[in-house]
């Protein structure tokens, strides 16, 4: 979706005061007049916005709709045409009802007035006993004010709840989830231009929420009713809007108050974060997590992706592992730096016009690249890895900080579920493999294989059988032989290259090799022997030394 949709005509919900013609007929002040409904019995649930006496001519021109009119009949005219014109004018202004007190001007309700009111579905109530109109207006006004006061009290309670959430460190998603619970309907936060920033579905299927949101944003007849309030930027300008959609139940006046109160706190939360990109990032991260879990079918996933302006025929899954220079969890400072990495990566892709969905958390990042038909997978992976590593270097300043794992391309979102799972499984193994710009899931890799077998007792037994005597020797002696064995394997048994790497004279190297052969009980010139020892050395890197 694109374009500035703020201000587009919407199906805005209309709200009732809760005071209706039917409810005021039950008030003692009106009951004392012995009311009788003459017409419009099916319209008694019309909302009453205010109550007026109607003892002036052309009263209809002074009305705005929703009024209950009280009259003794002095100004409705005696001619049938005048009475019909009055009924027609009142109905066109949206009057809630007309109350005619009998006895002062008319002993019975005029036939022409009754007929005209019936034709226009306008409730006409006759009072058979005289009642002071002031008593009726006071009773109805008190009812309206009491309901408004109760509404404001509920609004104040909700205001305090939002404030407490914000003070306790709750984020924007928490505020929107709370609003969705209060309204009993999905809530969408949209930035100026139409991009979805976050949505709280409130037990509604994501695809249904997104379809309703799109219809609402475009002003389609199929759109549900909604309540929207602007979200203000730091310059106090509209930067987006908060929308509650009537998908679970009708919206009422309290929902309007709730959205109004929530919009202020959402604006504050965005100003506090200083960057709504963090919220958009969380929404994309949550979407990719759902794809990994397989929570979405093909249509739902495609709809969700389209809400992020992501559309592509070929999808390339990428996982990014995060390394820390220390053992244990990342510090808050490292987390903050990684957040800046995710932000810059997404912005870089946007600037280059590369379709990309990126979501990162405390453990890893997930990235989906949209490829064009002419794109080559390896070339795209090279560009992605170069961009990731450049942003990582800029913010973290260290080599081997990001582990980039690239999967196989797929043409479906369900296929992407498998692809993302596989690259995620590849990250831990790639962390123990030789360093490279990116790790290809399609490439055979000995270190990945050995890492996957690290818990096998047979692998540990293999390492002990090949290297045990040398390791035991090095534990007891200061002159270590393992580095010589590693260098010899690394250079494929070539003694000249091994000697240069260790900065040794050849006789010294030959002496060490002879000692190794005595310990191992086998000649190192044998190709199979050297291969087995080389595999044992590689496998040892993946074993827990405490096991």
N, C-alpha and C positions, 0 to 999 in steps of 0.2 A: 504494500500500500504506500502511496506517495502523495505529496501535496499537503497543503495546510488545510486540515479539515476542521480546525477550531472555528466555530461560528456557523458551521453548516446547519441547516434546518434539521432538527431532530424530533423524534417522537418523545417529547418531554412529558413526564408524568404530571397529572393534575392531582391535587391533594385536597381532601375534604377536611373541614374543621371538626367533624364528628357531631356537629349540631345539624339536625335535619328537620324537615317539616314534621315528620312522624314523631321525632323525639320531643319537639316543643309542644305538640298536642297533648303530651302526657304531663306537662308542667301544671302545677296547681292553678297558676294564674290564668291559664287558658281553659283548663277544665271547668273553672267556675263560670265560664261563658257558655257552657254546654255546646261545644263545637260539633259541627256536622260537616263531613266531607261531601261536597256536592259534585265535584269533578276532579279528575286527575288523581284518582286513588292509586294508580300505578306509579305515580311520580312523587310519592310522599318521602322517598329517600333522597330527595334533592338536598344539596348542602345549603345551609343558611349562612351567609357571610355577615349579614347585618339585618337590622329590623328598623322600618320607618313607618310613620303615619303618612297616609296618602290623601290629605285633604286639600291638595292644590291641583289645579288643572295642568294637563300636560306633564304629569309626574314622570312618565316614562322617559322623557328626555333628560331627566336628572339622575337616572339610575345607571349602574355599571354591571349589574348581574349578581345573582345570589341573594337579593334582598327579600325579606318577608314584609309585605305591605299590609298595614292595618287601616281600615277605612270605615266610616259610618255611611258612606255612599253619597255624601253631599256633592262630590265633584265628578261622579262617574256619568252624569247626564241621565236624562229621562227618556231620550229617544233610543230606539234599538240600534240605530247606526252608530251613535256615540258609544254605546256600551260595547258593541262588537269591535269598534276601532280601538278602544282602550285595551280590551283583552288581547287583541292582535299586537298592539305596541308593547304591552308588558311581556308577552311571550317572546317577542323578537329581542328584547333586552336581556333575556335569561333570568327573569324574576323567579324566585323559588316558589312563591305562592301568594295568593291574595286572600286576606281575611276580611269578611264583610260582617259588621255588627248590625243585626236586624233591630228594628224598633224606632230608630231615630229618623231615617229617611225612607226605608222600605220595610214593610211588614213581612214580606217574603222576598227571596232573592229574585231579581228580574230575570225573566225567561231568556231574553236576548243575551244577557251577560252569561248566564249558565251555559247556553248553547255555544257561545263563542269560546268560552274557557274550555269547554269539552273538546271543541274542534282543535284547539291548540295544545291539548294535554297540559293545561295550566291548572294546578291545584286551586280550587276555590272552596274556602271553608266558611260556613255561616255560623255566627255566634247567636244563639237564641236568647241569651241573657246579656245585659249590658255589664261590661267590665271596664274599669279604668285602663285606658291604653298604656298609661305610664307604668302600671303594675306589670303588664305583659312585656313591655320593652325592657324594664329593669330585670325581669326574670331571664329573658333571653340573652341580654347583654352579659349578665352575671355568668350564665352558662358558657358563653363564648370566652369570656375572660378567664374563667376557672380552667377551661380546657387549654387555653393558651399558656396559662401559668404552669399547669402540669407539664405541658410540652417543654417549656423552658427549663423546668426543674430536671426533667430527664436529660435535656441537652447539657445542662451544667454537670450532671453526674457523668455523662459520657466524656465531657471535656476533661474532667479530673482523671478519668481512666486513661485517656490518651496521654495526658501530661505525666502520669505515673509511669506508663510504659516508656516514654521518652527518657525520663529521669533515671530509669533502671537500666538504660543502655539498649533498649529495644531498637531494632532497625526498621527501615521502611517496610519490609515484608510483614513484620509483626503488626504494624499499624494497619496495613491493608487487610490482613487476615482478621483483625479485630473488627474492622468496619464491615467486612463481609459477614461475620457472625451476627453483628448487630442488625444489619439490613436483611439478613437471610437470603442474600443474592450475591452473584459474582460482582467483583469490583475490578476495574481496569484503570491503570495509570498510563497515560499516553503523553509522550513529549510532543512539543509543537512540531508539526510536520507529519504526524500520524503514526510514528513508530511506537510500538508497544514497549514500555519500560518494565512493567511488572503487572501481574494479574493474580488475584486471589479467587479461585474458582468456586469455593464454597459448595462442595459436593456436586458440582456440575462438571460434566465431561469437558476437558480442555478444548476439544474440537467444537463443541457447542458454544462455549464462551467466545472463542475466536470468531466463529461464524456470526454470532449475534453482534459482537463488537464491530466487525467489518460492515454489517448491514446498518448498524446505528451510525457509524462514522460516515457512511455514504448517504444517509438519509433515505434508505430504501423503505418501501411500504411494509416489508416483512420484518423490519427491525422492532425489537421490543421497546417498551417505554424505558426511559432512563432519567437519572438525575445526574447532572454534571456541574462541577465547580472548577474554576480556574486554579492552576498551581502557579504561584508567583516566583519569579527569580529574585536574585539578590538586588536587582535594580527595580524591584516591585513591578515587573512586567510579566504578563502571562507567558509561561514557558511550557505549558502543557495543560492537561485537564485530568480530573479524577471523575470517573463515571461509574455509577452503580446501575446495573442492568436488571430489569424485572424478568428474570428467568425462573425463579423458584416461587415467588409470590408477588402480589401487587405492591408497589411502593406507596408509602404513606407520608404524612407530614413529618413524622419523626425521622423517617429515613432522610428527608431533605435536610433536617437539622443535623443529622449524623454526618452526612456527606459534607455539609458546610463546615462543621467543627473539624472533621478529619482533614479537609483540604488545607486548613491552616497549619496543622501539625505535620502534614506531609511536606509542605513548603519549608517548614523549619528543619525537618529531617534532611531534606536535600541541601539546604544551606549549611547545615552542620557537617554533612559529608563533603560539601564543597564540590561534589562531582557526582552527577546522577549516573555516570558511566559505571560506577561501582554497583548500582542497583541493576542496571541493564546486564552487567556481567553475571550477576547472581542468577538472573532469569535465564540467560543462555546456559549457564552451568547446570541449573536444575533441569533444563530441557535435555541436555546431552546425557545427564545422569539417567533420565527416564528412557532415553534411547538405549543406553547400555543395559538397563534392566529389562528391556523389552516391554515396557508398559504401554507403548503406543503402537497402533497398527499403522499401515502404510499411509492411509489417508490422514489420520490424526497427526502423524509426524510431519507430513508435507505441509499441512495447514499451519502447524506451529512454526515450522521453519520459514514459511512465507510471511508470518507476522514479524519476523526479524529481517524482512527484505532479502531472504536467502532463497534462491532458486537455482538449481543446477541439475543437469542430466547425469553427470558422473561425480561420485563422491569419493574423496580420498581421506581415510581416517589417520589421524596422527595423535600420538600420546607424548607428553613432555614430562619427564621425570625431574624432580627437584633434588639437587644435591646440597648438603650442608657441609661446610668445612669441619664440622664437629660431629661427634656421635650424639644422637638424640634428636628431639624435635627442634624445628626451626625457631629462632627467637622472634619476638614481635617485630624487631627491626628488619629481619630477613623477610618476614611475611609482608611487611609494608613494601619492601623493595620488589618482591615478586608481584605484588598487586600493580605496581607501576610497570613491570614488565608486561603483564597481561594487557594493561591499558594501551601501552605503546604498540604492542604487536597488533592489536585489533585496529588501532588507528592507521598503522602502516598499511595493513591490508585494505582498509577502506580507501585510503588515498590512492592506492594502486588499482583500485577497482576490482580487486580479487574477492570473489564471494567466499566468505569465511565465517564460521561459527566457532567461537572460542569460549571455553569455560575452564577456570582453574580454581583449585582449592588448596588446602594445606599440604596435600600429598602429591598432586600431579595436575597437569593440565590436559584438556582434551580439545582437539582442533579438528574441524571438518572443512576441507577445502573443496570448493566447487570447481571442477575442471571443464574446460571446453574440449570439443572433439579433437582439435588439433594438438592439444597439450600432451606432452610426453611425461609419464609418471616420474621418471628419474629427474627430469629437468625441474618439474614442479617441486619435488622433494628437496632438490638442491637449493632452490630459491627460498622455500619455507625454512629450511634449516639455517641458511645464512641469515635470514631476517631474525629468527628466534635467537640465534647465538649472538648477533650484533646487539639486540636489545638487552639480552642477559648480561653481556659484557659491559654495556653502558651503565646498568643499574647495580650489578653485583661485582663487576670488576675482576672476576676470576675465571680461569679456564676450567673446563670439565664441570661446569655448574649445572648445565641443562643436558638431559639425555633425551634426544629426539628419536622416536620410533615411528616408522612409517609403515602402514598396512597396505593391503591390496585395494584397488579401486572397486567400486560397486555402483550399480545403477539403481539401487533401492534402499529405502530407510531400514527395512528389516534386514537386508544384507549388511547395512552399516552397523547394526547391533552386534553381529558376529565380528565384524572388522574392528570395532572399538574394543571389544573384549580381548581380542587377540593382541592388539598393540599394548593394552594395559598389562596383560600378562607378560609381555616382552620387556617392559621397563626394568623390573628387578634384575633380570638376566643381563640386559644390556649394560646395567650399571657395573657389572663385574667383567664385562668384555673389554676388548681393546678400544681405546677412545677413537671416535670418528665423528664427522659432522652429523650423520644420521644413521640409524640402524634399520636395515631393511628386513622386514619379516620374511621376504622371499629368499633371502640369502641363507645358505647353510652356514652355521656358526658353531664351532666346537665349544667355545666358552658358554654359549647359551645352552647347549646340550648338557654340558657338565654341570652347569648351575641347576638345571632342572632335575638332575640326578643327585643333588647334594645330600639328600636325606637317605639315600640308599646305603645300607650297611655294606653291600658288595663294593661300592665305590671306595668307601673308607678302607676296606680290606685290601683293595687293589693298590691304593696309595701306600698303605703300610708295608705291603709286600715289596713294592718297588723302591721305596725311599727309606724304610725304617732304619737300616743300618747306618745310612748317612746322617739321618736326623739324630740318631742316638750318639753318633760320633761328635756332631757339632754341639750337642748339649754338654758333653764332657770336656771338649777341647776349645781352646781359644782360636786356633787356626781352623777356620770353617771351610768345608769342602762343598757345601751346597751351592754357593755362588758360581763355583767353577762348573758344576754339573749343569746349572741353569744356562750359563753362557754357551757351553758345548751344545746343548740341545737347541738353543736359539739359533745357532749358526749351523745347524744340520750336521754336526760332527766334524766340521772343518776346523782343523787344529790351528792353522795359521790365522784365520779370522778370529777364533776364540782367543788366541794369545794376544792379538792386537786389542781386542775388546777389554781384556783383563790387564793390559799393560805388563805382560809377562814375557820373559825369554822362553823360547820353546822348551829347553831342558826342564825349566821349572814347571811348565804346563804338563810335560810328559810325566813328570814325577807325581803330580797331583792326579792325573788320569790313572796312573798305575795304582795309587792308593784307593781311588774310587772303585776300580775293578776288583781289588781284593775285598773291599767291604761288600760289594754287591754280588760277588761271586760270578761275574759274567763279563765278557769283553764288551767295551762300549763301541767298538767298531762295527758290531753287528747291527744291521739296520732295524730289525724288529725290536731288539733290546732298547735301542735309543728311542724308537717311537713310543714304546711302552713307558719308558721313564719320562719322556716329554709329556705324554698324556697325564701321568701321575703328578708331574709338577703343575700342570694347568689345573687339574682337578683339585689339588691341595689349596689353591687360592679361594675355592668356593666352599671349603669345609669349615665348620665352626671349630676353632682350635681347642675349645673347652669340652667338646664331646669326647 
